[in-house]
Amino acid sequence: MLWTLLMNMAIATHPLPYVERLEIRDIASITGVVIHCTETPDLATAREYGELIHYQSSQTGNSGHFYIDVDGRIEQYVPLQRIAHHVSGHNRHSVGIELVNRGRYPDWLHSRSQQMTDPYPPAQMAALLALLQQLQLQLPALSWIAGHEDLDQRLVIASDNPNVQVRRKMDPGPLFPWQQIIQHSMLERPLP
């Protein structure tokens, strides 16, 4: 495992098995950051989901570029020069950052399981801010930040009731400290 020092933080480089099959891009084209939560109980479970193949034609799956654990540890699963599959319609020009958080796990689409109650710990938020500052230094066109919930507002049928629709994606959710992140990152959050 390779390590890179990032503003007093170490980032573990832990590429996904299919990373070489992800499309290459010019990092000068990256204009945004999309914040996600893993909606899993821990980083190991998030990794398992990231390794699953969802796209048969490319033999790749859903993933973010960076994953930040609750203790502030950062792992990079996809290099910035590769397009990760983290939010439909916005992958080509954005960086996906996944925060380990239970979210609605394990019943993501159950109609009575739509509350996100786990807060984001200070160590995790400090690591996110440090990562955002580093990305702003590396990516000159970086100008906006959004939540997955801002960019994907589709409704789907609830897993327990075909007469109820729920949000497909709600991350990072209502407990994410947007005001703090916007204030310290200097990135703009687009209106939904």
Stockholm file with secondary structure:
# STOCKHOLM 1.0

chainA/1-192         MLWTLLMNMAIATHPLPYVERLEIRDIASITGVVIHCTETPDLATAREYGELIHYQSSQTGNSGHFYIDVDGRIEQYVPLQRIAHHVSGHNRHSVGIELVNRGRYPDWLHSRSQQMTDPYPPAQMAALLALLQQLQLQLPALSWIAGHEDLDQRLVIASDNPNVQVRRKMDPGPLFPWQQIIQHSMLERPLP
#=GR chainA/1-192 SS CEEEEETTEEEEECCCTTGGGSCBCCGGGCCEEEEEECCSSSHHHHHHHHHSCCBTTTTBCCCCSEEECTTSCEEESSCTTBCCCSSTTTSTTEEEEEECCCTTTTCTTCTTCCCCCCCCCHHHHHHHHHHHHHHHHHCTTCCEEEEHHHHCCCEEECSSCTTCEEESCCCSCTTSCHHHHHHHHCCBCCCC
#=GC SS_cons         CEEEEETTEEEEECCCTTGGGSCBCCGGGCCEEEEEECCSSSHHHHHHHHHSCCBTTTTBCCCCSEEECTTSCEEESSCTTBCCCSSTTTSTTEEEEEECCCTTTTCTTCTTCCCCCCCCCHHHHHHHHHHHHHHHHHCTTCCEEEEHHHHCCCEEECSSCTTCEEESCCCSCTTSCHHHHHHHHCCBCCCC
//
